[in-house]
């Protein structure tokens, strides 16, 4: 009896062990969840290097691969234990790891390229601003665009700080805005200076210069010639240049004077009508010109009639060649300013009645005067 | 005998299954809430290393749960997973606290830099107001006023960044504005000296 019970329990034990062995033996191979964990860990690295910004397609492909792997794992878990198989899951995890590696590589390359382009663009913008600033002393620039240049400089400095923080995406954004502002300012500078190379105007100006030189040569007399592009005031005697002075012009000196307060220096043929010595002018000494002449009056009336200037506008006056110049910039309200030493020299050499020709440009300047 | 065997065969699995581990749903829920709280506190921006640690802890805990879930039901134990989730909750809480503290530090720094920028612009404006005025200085003063106007626009952008709590952005812009304002101040000072010399 006892032996029988023992055999029964032994049989049960062996049967149970057989069941357990079968359960273990038929169990599916465990999934390589460590692979999925590694794939998910890549996300931290990718976020640190802004993969979503610099390689959005590759980052999305990686994220999708991780989602698919996770989804496959969940799907297998839904099944009866002995029906599960994780081969697909393992393969998807490998795919996610590869996609993560690709996303990281593309991001780093793209980031370096972006950094290089941003730095190049920053330099280009800085050079453009410097170029504009070097010209606005003589060419002038409207106040809004002056303010824009300052804003552009602030943005470039900000881009420099962002670059030092490795935030190249934001740095690029600042540089792009700065470049746009600088280009707008440059367009105005080019517009202003473009008039000085206009063919039609050049023909007119060249004629005026030739006539001035011809009359001076024929009569053996003196004449003053102001060439705006060269910021130069020339004293001509018997058709030859005898003196050359640096001249400061009106703040909007590149333009021909249209009305009072436009800060432009007039262009045309004038003469000295009065000499003001020391103490008679607030600008040291002065040579008053007969601006406006007949042509200026006709031009003003025509411009007002055509609505090119507002009806309230008045014709300017009191255009002089005076002292207190030498500032290496155009600052007057339309007059021609020389430094006091040059003013002394010119003042002593000319008289009332001396012709004064003011032109924007002279195409044969170098051939004639150098 | 048969009854005893049957009882044995029924009782053992019952005991085993009743002691079977359940997934740590409560811990997972708490960890998710803690992580969300850290994200809401902008831990990614203001406490990036603590945020990374918290996310790493979460990933490890999740991986442990995945590994245990993949096992045969009789062999599952979530003890390790529970302690990993406890560590993840702790890390997420630390990330949140660090974010709150650091955000306040950055905000204070941005406020200070913004004030410095405004002072620099004000000083430049005051310096320009005392520049000698006359027909020969009008153009210079007008040009420098235009420069100050340009920089005042940038001051507005600092205020806008502060208002939308972009304290890092506000700080960077404030530093840039102050640097530019100092350059303009220097230009004004040089111009004033030149103007003064000419008038002598």
Interface residues (C-beta under 8 A of the other chain):
Chain A: X5 X8 X12 X23 X24 X27 X30 X31 X33 X34 X36 X37 X40 X41 X44 X47 X48 X73 X77 X81 X86 X143 X144 X146 X147 X148 X149 X150 X151 X153 X154 X155 X157 X158 X161 X162 X165 X170 X251 X263 X282 X283 X324 X329 X330 X331 X332 X333
Chain B: X1 X5 X8 X9 X44 X48 X52 X55 X56 X59 X60 X62 X63 X66 X67 X69 X70 X71 X72 X73 X74 X135 X136 X138 X139 X140 X142 X143 X145 X146 X147 X149 X150 X151 X153 X154 X169 X172 X173 X175 X176 X177 X179 X180 X184 X198
